[in-house]
Amino acid sequence: MTEAATFAQDRLEELRATPWTMITTGSDTRQGATGIVYTRSWEVVPNTADTLRTVAITLSWNDRVSHSIRLLSVIGQ
């Protein structure tokens, strides 16, 4: 759970450092130190004035059972 939360936070920080016009929805995978592969996806939704963007980052993984966490945040221009 800690590793997944760290990967979600990492992506959020990367998005915050991305130029405003290039912040888009996407996905990737990350392998953790324990060998678990995490599927990471993020959805970026602008507000009507395009001054804020809501970001939802979801990480899913399987270590004998399926897990997922979701991190929600807002990025301002």
Residue pairs with C-beta under 8 A, 6 or more apart in sequence:
1 67
1 69
3 32
3 33
3 34
3 36
3 38
4 32
4 38
4 59
4 61
4 67
4 69
5 59
5 69
5 71
7 30
7 32
7 38
7 40
7 59
8 40
8 57
8 58
8 59
8 69
8 71
9 71
11 40
11 42
11 57
12 55
12 57
12 71
12 73
15 23
15 42
15 44
15 55
15 75
16 75
20 77
23 44
23 53
23 55
23 75
24 44
25 42
25 43
25 44
26 41
26 42
27 39
27 40
27 41
27 42
28 40
29 37
29 38
29 39
29 40
30 37
30 38
30 40
31 37
31 38
32 38
34 63
36 61
36 62
36 63
37 61
38 59
38 60
38 61
39 59
39 60
39 61
40 57
40 58
40 59
41 57
41 58
42 55
42 56
42 57
42 58
43 55
43 56
44 53
44 54
44 55
45 53
45 54
45 55
45 56
46 52
46 53
47 53
47 54
50 77
51 76
51 77
52 74
52 75
52 76
52 77
53 74
53 75
54 72
54 73
54 74
55 72
55 73
55 74
55 75
56 70
56 71
56 72
57 70
57 71
57 72
57 73
58 68
58 69
58 70
58 71
59 68
59 69
59 70
60 66
60 67
60 68
61 67
61 68
